[in-house]
């Protein structure tokens, strides 16, 4: 009993007035009161702890935010939201999301905490350079550990519960189509301002607060872009070329429906825009494009009434010399050729003889009228400028078949469009805007010249002796011209094929270019039906790597794929009128 009494006299930890023995002696009502008081008191204590903890958390978050926006080296001004970009069908090409930059403030961490942080980072993010981070933890007051992170990626850092992390949310650009339009759309910087492509050229438009809810609409078609890119990627496997490009344009108004350049890159993963491997080959690339220029030579002769399609050039040499240069034929050709045969068989010497009849000034004026010799006005900053040169007799001779004269594939396609559409001047564009349409049509060549050129281009594809048989796709009436050129100071080839279809009344121009294609000894060539081979035939392997043996093949496959889509679109368009 004595021991028990001593125990009774001990004071409780929280309750001075009540011990267990004392409560036993109380009546029932008193017990209830005491119990209720205890519960109330416990609740108050618990609530107070929660309140204190919440206040502390709020204070820390606010203090972090305050420090971050005053001293953070990442945040140099809050990024602006930009207008969405869509294709002609309303599919999103560029839109906005909230992404996060994550920074670290090493001063808030002890040495032990720094070591623990490195261990956790190594487990959660194997790709991080831990040695570099360890060095920064010891020497820097603040550094970035991750930029443009998705909410999911940001949460991985946040769930680590480290007090040294700082999270900077900012509106950022994402590109749902990834690689598909990389050379056209371009990129934005950390402040969400355009630095290349459409993002740069239309930066002011895209930052317009008045139009922020209205997407910027382009003339491009995602479905066509995908199909064309798919064939260019496949071509790299077949012909082992280092790059390629293609452009599809409406010849009547200059609308660009597709523009592809390979290699390309995922726009959601930043790259250096100065890397030459990612040059936009269609708009920025400046090349000698070879025999595709023979079409212009003949058109200039027709327009100046110096020749007609049936004019015969007799006793054509197999080669000729101009100064120190020797001009030869690519193949053994007949001595006598008509103008249309010169184009169909792609005769270099024949083109030279026509150009000599035209003369330097008239030929130069004709190329200028087609917009081939100066830079072109277009909806991108990445525009190449043809290399200037001094005209002379030898330059006239080589220019007649596309050597010694440069231009961009964009300009080449536009010039073919103007020859094919009846001779009217057009301006290529990718911004879907009525202002881009030329209301008053300016004549570049006559209707007669245009019709004659279209007919000859059709024969280049349809006749057995033509250089572009592989593009003779049934039902699409394709016409076109091949071009094979040696790259400057190199034996490597740059191969081009420009096609117009349907040739009787062209609606589209398609240019396909392969950069340094190789012979394809294992490739199976499928010759389409013709007068000579009614059922067509197959042929495996070819040592030659001229345009007719690779670029034309690719273009034919592209037309076969996109033709039905274009036919449907034209049918729908005709019903609207």
PABAVO-701535 format. One record per residue: residue in three letters; y, x negated, z negated of N, C-alpha, C in turn. Coordinates in steps of 0.2 Angstrom, whole numbers, plus 5000, padded with zeros to 4 digits. Example, Ala and Ser with C-alpha at 12.3 -4.5 7.8 and 13.67 -1.06 7.14 Angstrom:
2
ala497249344961497849384961498449344961/ser498949364965499549324964500049364961/
***
This chain:
577
unk499449965000500050005000500649965000/unk500649904996501249864996501349835003/unk500849815006500949785013501249835017/unk500949895017501249955021501949965020/unk502149965013502849985012503349925015/unk503149865014503549815017503549825025/unk503049845028503049855035503549915036/unk503549965032504050025033504750005033/unk504949955029505649935028505849895034/unk505449865038505649835044506049875049/unk506549855052506949895056506649895063/unk506749955066506549955073506949925078/unk506749905084507149865089507749905091/unk507549965093508150005096508350065091/unk507950085086508150145082508150125075/unk508750115072508850095065508650145060/unk508750205062508650265057507950295056/unk507550275061506950305061506350255062/unk505850265057505250225058504650275058/unk504050255060503550305061503350335054/unk503350295049503150335042503650385040/unk504250365041504850415040504750475044/unk504650475050504550535054503950575052/unk503450545049502950585047503150635042/unk503550615038503750665032504250715034/unk504550715040505050765042504650825044/unk505050875044504750945046504750945054/unk504450995056504351005064504951005068/unk505451045065506051045069506450985069/unk506350945064506750875064506350835069/unk505750835069505350795074505550805081/unk505650875083505850895089506550865091/unk507050865086507650845087507650765088/unk507250735084507250655085506950645092/unk506450675094506150655100506550675106/unk506950725106507450745111507950685111/unk508250665105508750615105508450545108/unk507850535107507550475109507550475117/unk507350525120507250535127507950535130/unk508450565127509150565130509350485130/unk509250455124509450385123509150345129/unk508550345130508150305135508450325142/unk508550385143508850405150509550365151/unk509950375145510550335146510550265147/unk510050235144509950165145509750145152/unk509250185154508950175161509550185166/unk509950235165510450255170511050195170/unk511150175164511650125164511450055167/unk510750045167510549985170510549995178/unk510350055180510350065187511150065190/unk511550085186512250085188512550015188/unk512349975183512549905183512349865189/unk511649875191511349845196511649865203/unk511849935204512149955210512849925211/unk513149925205513849895206513849825208/unk513349785205513249715207513049705214/unk512649745217512449745224513049755228/unk513349805227513949825231514449775231/unk514549745225515049685224514849625229/unk514249615228513949555232514049565240/unk513849625242513949645249514649645251/unk515049665247515749665249516049595249/unk515849555244516149495244515849455250/unk515249465251514949425257515349445264/unk515449515264515849535270516449505271/unk516849505265517549475265517549405267/unk517049365264516949295265516849285273/unk516349325275516149315282516649325287/unk517049375286517549395291518249345290/unk518249305285518749265284518649195286/unk517949175285517749105286517249095290/unk516849145293516249135297516449105304/unk516049055306516249015312515949055318/unk515449105317515149145322515749195325/unk515949225320516349285322517049265324/unk517249265330517849245333518249305336/unk518149355334518449415336517949465338/unk517949525336517449575337517349595345/unk516749595347516649605354516849675356/unk517049685362517249755365516649785368/unk516649855367516149895371516349895378/unk515849895383515949905390515649965393/unk515949985399515650035402514950025405/unk514550075405513850065408513950045415/unk513350015418513350005425512750045428/unk512750085433512150115435512150105443/unk511550115446511450115453511550175456/unk511450185463511750245466511350305464/unk510750305461510350355459510550375451/unk510950335448511150345441510650305436/unk510250265439509750225434510250175431/unk510150155424510450115421510350035423/unk510850005425510749935426511049885420/unk511549915417511849875411512049935406/unk511949925400512249965395512349925388/unk512549965383512749935377512249945371/unk512149895367511749905361512149865355/unk511949875349512149835343511649785342/unk511849725343511449665342511749625336/unk511449575333511649545327511649465328/unk512149435326512149365325511949355317/unk511549305316511349285309511649215307/unk512049215302512249145299511949135293/unk512049065291511849045284512349005281/unk512449015274512948985270512548945265/unk512448875266512048835262512248825255/unk512948835254513248825247512948875242/unk512748925244512448985240511748965237/unk511448915240510748895238510648835234/unk510248835230510048775226509548735231/unk509348675228508948635232508248665233/unk508048695227507348725227507348785232/unk507948825232507948885236507948865244/unk508248805245508348785252507648765254/unk507248735250506548725252506148785253/unk506248835249505848895249506048935256/unk506748925258506948955264506648925270/unk506548865270506248825276505548845276/unk505148855271504448875271504448945274/unk504848995272504849065274505049065282/unk505549025284505749025291505149005295/unk504848945293504248925297503648975298/unk503549015293503049065293503249125297/unk503849145297504049205301504349185308/unk504549125309504849115315504649045317/unk504049035320503748975322504148935327/unk504548975331504948945336505548905334/unk505748915328506348885325506248805324/unk506848765325506748695324506948685317/unk506448675313506548675305506848605303/unk506748555307507048495306507848495306/unk508048525312508748535313509048585308/unk508748635306508948685300509048645294/unk508548605292508548565286509148525285/unk509248485291509848445291510548485290/unk510548545293511148585293511248615286/unk510648625282510748655276511048605271/unk510948535272511248485268511948465270/unk512148475276512748445278513348495280/unk513148555282513648605284513748665279/unk514348685280514548745275514348815278/unk514248815285514048875288513748855295/unk513248885297512948885304512548945306/unk512548945312512149005315511448985316/unk511049035314510249025314509949075320/unk510349125322510049165327510649215330/unk510649215337511149255340510849315344/unk511149365345510949425349510249445347/unk510149455341509549485339509549555339/unk508949585340508849655340508849675333/unk508949745332508849765325508149745321/unk507649745325506949735322506949655320/unk507249615325507249545323507749525317/unk508349565317508749555311508449575305/unk508049625305507749655299507249605296/unk506949565300506449505298506849455294/unk507449445295507849405291508049435285/unk508349495286508549535280508049545275/unk507449565277506849575272506649515268/unk506949455270506749395266507149395260/unk507749435260508149445254508549385252/unk508749345256509049285255509849295254/unk510149275249510849285248511249245252/unk510949195256511349155260511449175267/unk511049225269511149255276511749305276/unk512049295282512649345284512449375291/unk512549435291512349475297513049505300/unk513049485307513649505311513449555316/unk513549615315513349665321513949665326/unk513749665332514249675338513949705344/unk514349745347514149775353513949725358/unk513349735361513149685366512849715372/unk512849675378512549705384511849695384/unk511449745387510749735388510649755395/unk510149735399509949745405509249775406/unk509149845406508549865406508049845412/unk508349825418507949805423507849725423/unk508049695418507949625417508149575423/unk507649555427507749505433508049545439/unk507949605439507949635446508649635449/unk509149625445509849625448510249565445/unk509949515443510249455440510849425443/unk510749415450511249385454511849425456/unk511749495455512249535456512649555450/unk512249575445512649595439512949545435/unk512649485435512949425431512849435424/unk513349395420513249395413513849405409/unk513849415403514449425398514349365393/unk514949345390514949295385514849325378/unk514849285372514749315366515349365364/unk515849375367516349425366516249485370/unk515749485374515549535378516049545384/unk516349485386516749485392516349455398/unk516549475404516149455410516249385412/unk515749345413515849275416515549265422/unk515149315425514849305432514749375435/unk514549375441514349435445514849495444/unk514549555444514949615444515249615437/unk514949595432515249595425515949555425/unk515949505429516649465429517149495434/unk516849515440517349535446517649605444/unk517249645440517549715438517649715431/unk517849655428517849655420518449695418/unk518949705421519549745419519249825419/unk518949835425518649905426518149925420/unk517749875419517249885414517449895407/unk518049865405518349865399518849925398/unk518949965403519450015403519250075397/unk519650075392519550125387519550195389/unk519950215394520050275397519350305401/unk519050255404518450265408517750245404/unk517850235397517250205394516650255394/unk516750315395516150365395515950375402/unk516250345407516050355414515750285417/unk515150285419514850225421515150195427/unk515050135428515250105435514650105439/unk514750145445514250155449514150115455/unk513650085457513550035462513150065468/unk513150035474512850065480512150045480/unk511850005475511249975475510650025473/unk510050015476509550065475508950025471/unk508850045465508350005461507650005464/unk507450065467506750065470506750025476/unk507250025480507249975486507249905484/unk507649885479507749825476507049795474/unk506649835470506049825467505549805473/unk505549845478505049835483505149775487/unk505849755489505949705492505849635488/unk506049635482505949585478505149565477/unk504749615477504049615476503749575482/unk503949595488503749555494503949485494/unk504549465492504849405492504449355487/unk504249385481503849355476503149335479/unk502849385483502249375486502249325491/unk502849315495502949265500502849195497/unk503149185491503149125488502449095487/unk501949145486501249125485500949115492/unk501149145497500849135504501149075507/unk501749065507502049005511502348955506/unk502348955500502448905495503248885496/unk503648925497504348915498504748905491/unk505248865491505548855485506048915483/unk506248955487506749005486506749055492/unk507049115491507149155496507749205495/unk507849255499508349295499508349355504/unk508649415502508649465507509249515505/unk509449545511509949595510509849655515/unk509949715512509849775516510549815516/unk510849825522511449855522511449915527/unk511849965525512050015530512549995535/unk512349995542512749965547513350005548/unk513350075547513850115548514450105543/unk514350095537514950085532514950025528/unk514449985528514449915524514149925517/unk513849985516513549995509512949945508/unk512949905503512349865502511849905497/unk511249915500510749955496510349905492/unk510249845494509849795490510049725492/unk510049685487510249615488509849575483/unk509349535485508949495481509049415483/unk508949375477508949305478508449275473/unk508049235475507549205471507649125471/unk507549095466507249115459507849155456/unk507649205452508049245448507949235440/unk508249275436508149265429508249325425/unk507949335419508049385415508749385412/unk509149435413509849435411509949445403/unk509349465400509349475393509249405389/unk509149355393509049295390509549245394/unk510049225390510549185393510349125396/unk510649105402510549045405511149015407/unk511148945409511748915412511948945419/unk512548975420512648995426512848945431/unk512848885429513048825433512448795436/unk511848815434511248785436511148805444/unk511048755448511048765455510448805458/unk509948795454509348835456509448905456/unk509848935452510049005452510649025456/unk510748985461511249005466511149075469/unk511649115470511549175474511549155481/unk510949155484510849125491511149165496/unk511249235495511449275500512249275500/unk512549275495513249275495513649205494/unk513349165490513649095489513349045493/unk512749045495512348995499512748985506/unk512848925508513148915515512648875519/unk512448895525511948865528512048865536/unk511748815539511548815546510948865547/unk511048915551510548965551510148975558/unk510348925562509848925568509948975573/unk509448995576509449035583509649105582/unk509749125576510149195575510749195578/unk511149135579511749135582511749145590/unk511149135593511049155600511249225602/unk511149265597511449335598512149345599/unk512549305595513249305596513449265602/unk513149215604513349185611513249235616/unk512649265617512549315622513049375622/unk513249395616513649455615514349435617/unk514549365615515249345618515249345625/unk514749325628514749315636514749385639/unk514349435636514449505638515149535637/unk515449525631516049555630516649525634/unk516549465636517049425641516849435648/unk516349475649516149495656515949435660/unk515749385657515549315660514749325663/unk514349365659513649375661513449445660/unk512849465662512549525660511849515658/unk511449565656510749545654510349515659/unk510449535665510049515671510249445674/unk510849425672511049355675510549305674/unk510349265680509849215680510149145679/unk509849105675510049035674509448995677/unk509648965682509048925686509048855684/unk508448825685508348755684508648725677/unk508448765672508548745665508148685663/unk508548635660508148575658507748585652/unk507248545651506948545644507348505639/unk507748465641508248435636508848415639/unk509348405635510048375637510348335632/unk510748295634511148245629511848255629/unk512148265623512848265622513048215617/unk513448165619513648105615512948075613/unk512848065607512248035604511648085602/unk511848155603511348205601510948225607/unk510348235606509848265611509648335609/unk509748385614509548455613508948465617/unk508448495613507748505616507548585615/unk507048605619506748665618506248665612/unk506148715609505648715604504948725607/unk504948745613504248765616504348755624/unk503848745627503848745635504048815638/unk504548815641504848875644504948875651/unk504948935655505048935662505748905664/unk505848875670506448845672506948895673/unk506748955675507249005677507249055672/unk507749075669507749125663508349175664/unk508249235663508849285663509149285656/unk509749315656510049315649509649345644/unk509349405645508849435640508249395638/unk508049355643507449315642507649255638/unk508249225639508449175634508449195627/unk508649255626508649285619507949295617/unk507549325621506849345619506449285618/unk506449235622506049175621506449125617/unk507049135615507449095610507549025613/unk507849025619507948955623508648925620/unk508548865618509148825616509548805622/unk509248785627509648755633509948815636/unk509648875637509948935640510548955636/unk510548955629511148965625511748925626/unk511548855627512048805628512448825635/unk512048835640512348855647512748915646/unk512548965643513049025642513649005638/unk513648965633514248945629514648905633/unk514448865637514848825642515248865647/unk514948925649515248965653515849005650/unk515749025643516249055639516849015638/unk516748955636517248905634517348905626/unk517648855624517748845616518248905613/unk518748915616519248955613519049035613/unk518749055618518449125618517849125614/unk517449075613516849075609517049075602/unk517549035600517849025593518149095591/unk518549125596518849185594518349245593/unk517849245596517249295595516949285588/unk516749225586516449215580516949235574/unk517649215575518149235570518149315570/unk518149345575518149415575517649455571/unk517049415571516449445568516449415560/unk516949375558517049355552516549305549/unk516349255554515849215552516049145550/unk516749125551516949055550517349045544/unk517649105541518049095535517649135529/unk517849125523517549165518517749235518/unk517249275516517249345516517549385510/unk517849435511518049475505517549525502/unk517349515496516749545494516849555486/unk516349605483516449625476516149575471/unk516049515473515849465468516249405469/unk516349365463516649295463516249245467/unk515649255467515149205469515149205477/unk515649185480515649195488515749125491/unk515249105495515349045499515849045504/unk516048985506516548975511516248925517/unk516148955523515948915528516248845529/unk515848795530516148725531516548715537/unk517248695537517648695543517448635547/unk517548635554517348575558517848575564/unk517848525567518248515573517848535580/unk518148585583517848605590517848545595/unk517348545599517348505605516748525609/unk516648495615516048515619515348505616/unk515248455612514648455609514548505603/unk515048515600515048565594514948635597/unk515248645603515148715606514448715608/unk514148665611513448665613512948675607/unk513048645602512548655596512648725592/unk513348745592513448805589513148865593/unk513048855599512848915603512148935601/unk511748885598511048905595511048895588/unk511648895584511648895577511548835573/unk511748775576511748715573512448685573/unk512548655567513248625567513748675565/unk513548735564514048785562513748825556/unk514148835550513848865544514148935543/unk513748975539514049035536513549055531/unk513749115527513349135522512849195525/unk512249205522511849265525512149325524/unk512649335519513049395519513449415525/unk513749355527514149365533513749375540/unk513249335540512749345546512549415546/unk512349445541512049515541512649565543/unk513249555540513849595542513949595549/unk513949535552514049525559513549555564/unk512949555562512449595565512549665565/unk512749685559512849765558513449785563/unk513949745564514449765568514249765575/unk513849715577513549725584513149785585/unk512749805580512249855580512549925580/unk513149935576513450005575513850025580/unk513849995586514250015591514849975592/unk514949925588515449875589516049885584/unk515949925579516449935574516449885568/unk517049865566517149825560516949865554/unk516649825549516449855543516549805537/unk516649825531516749785525516149795521/unk515749745519515149755515515449765508/unk515149805504515349815497514749845493/unk514749835486514249865482514549905476/unk515249915476515449965472515550035475/unk515150085472515150155475515850185474/unk516250175479516950205479517150225486/unk517450275487517750305493518250255496/unk518650215492519150175494518850115499/unk518150105498517850045501517750065509/unk517750125510517550145517518250135521/unk518150105527518650095532518750165536/unk519350195535519450255538519550255546/unk520050205547520250195554519750135557/unk519250155561518850105563519150055569/unk519049995568519249945572518749915577/unk518849915583518249895588518249815588/unk517649785587517549715588517249705595/unk516749745597516449735604516449805606/unk516349815613516249875616515549905615/unk515549975616514950015615514449985620/unk514649965626514149935631513849875629/unk514249825626513949765623513449775618/unk513649825613513249845607512549875610/unk512549915614511949945617511549895620/unk511849845624511449795627511149745622/unk511449725617511249685612510649715608/unk510749785606510149815603509549815607/unk509649835613509049835618508649765618/unk509049715619508749645619508449625613/unk508749645607508449625600507749665600/unk507749725602507149765602506549725606/unk506749695611506249665616506049595612/unk506449565608506249505605505649525600/unk505649585597505149605593504549645597/unk504649675602504149725605503749685610/unk504049635614503649605619503249545616/unk502649535620502249485618502549415618/unk502949395622503349335623503849325618/unk504049385614504549375609504349335603/unk504849315599504749275594504649315587/unk504649375587504649415581504149475581/unk503549465584503049515585502849545578/unk502749505573502549535567502949585564/unk503549595566504049645563503949705568/unk503549715572503449775577503049825573/unk503349855568503049905564503049975567/unk502550005568502450065571502850115568/unk503350155572503750205569504450195567/unk504650125567505250105565505750075570/unk505450065576505850035581506249975579/unk505949925577506349865574506549825580/unk507149795579507449745584507649685579/unk507649625582507949575578507949505581/unk508149455577508149385580507949335575/unk507549285577507349235572507749175572/unk507749135566508149075566507849025562/unk507648965565507348915561507848855561/unk508048825556508548775555508248725550/unk508448655552508348605547508848595542/unk508748595536509248585531509548515532/unk510148505529510548445530510248385527/unk510148335531509848275529509148285527/unk508748325530508148345528507648365533/unk507048365533506548385537506348455535/unk506548475529506348545527506748595531/unk506348655531506648715535506948765531/unk507448795534507748865531507648915537/unk507248965535507049015541507349085539/unk507549115544507949175544507749225549/unk507649285547507549345552508049395550/unk508449415556508949475555508649535559/unk508549585556508349645560508749705559/unk508749745565509149805565508649865567/unk508649925563508249975565508550045563/unk508350095566508050095573508450065578/unk508150025583508549985588508950035593/unk508650095594509050135599509750155596/unk509750165590510350185586510350155579/unk510450095578510350065571510750095566/unk510350105560510650125554510650075549/unk510150025549510149975544510049905547/unk510349855543510149785545509849755539/unk509249725540508949685535508849615537/unk509149575532509049495533508549475528/unk508149435530507649395526507649325527/unk507749285521507749215522507249175517/unk506949125520506449085516506649015516/unk506748985510506948915509506348875508/unk506348825513505748775514505048805513/unk504948855518504248875518503748825521/unk503148825519502648775521502148815526/unk501848775530501248805534500748835530/unk500448885532499948935528499348935532/unk498948875531498248875534497748925532/unk497848955526497349005524497649075524/unk498249085527498549155528498249185534/unk498049255533497849295539498349335542/unk498549315548499049345552498749405556/unk499049465555498849525558499349545564/unk499149535570499549545576499549625577/unk500149655578500149725579499949745586/unk499749805588499549825595500149815599/unk499949785605500449775611500049785617/unk500449775623500149785630499549735631/unk499649675629499149625629498549635625/unk498749655619498149675614498249745611/unk497949795614498049865613497849875605/unk497349845603497049855596497349805591/unk497749765593498049705589497449655588/unk497549605584497049565582497249515576/unk496749485572496949445567496849375568/unk497249335565497149255566497349225559/unk496849175557496849145551497149075552/unk497749065548497948995548498448975554/unk498948935552499448915557499848855554/unk499848805558500148735556500848745557/unk501148785561501848785562502148835556/unk502748815555503148855549503848875552/unk503848895558504448925561504548995558/unk505149025559505349085556504849145559/unk504649135565504149185568503549195564/unk503349135561502649135557502749145550/unk503249155547503349175540503849225538/unk504449215540505049255538504949325542/unk504749325548504649385552504049425548/unk503549395546502949425543503249465537/unk503649425533503849455526504349515528/unk504749515533505249565534504849625537/unk504249615541503849675543503549705537/unk503349675532503049705527503549745522/unk504149715522504649745518504849815522/unk504949815528505149875532504549925531/unk503949905532503449955531503449985524/unk503649955519503649985512504350025511/unk504850005513505550035512505650095517/unk505350085523505450135528505450205526/unk504850225523504850295521505350325516/unk505550275512506050295507506750305511/unk506950265515507550265519507550325524/unk506950345526506850405531506950465527/unk506750475521506850525516507550535514/unk507850475513508550475511509050505517/unk508850475523509250495529509150575530/unk508550595529508450665530508850715525/unk508850685519509250725514509950725515/unk510250665518510950655519511150705525/unk510650705530510850755536510850825534/unk510450845529510450915527511150935523/unk511450885521512050895517512650905521/unk512550895528513150895533513050965537/
***
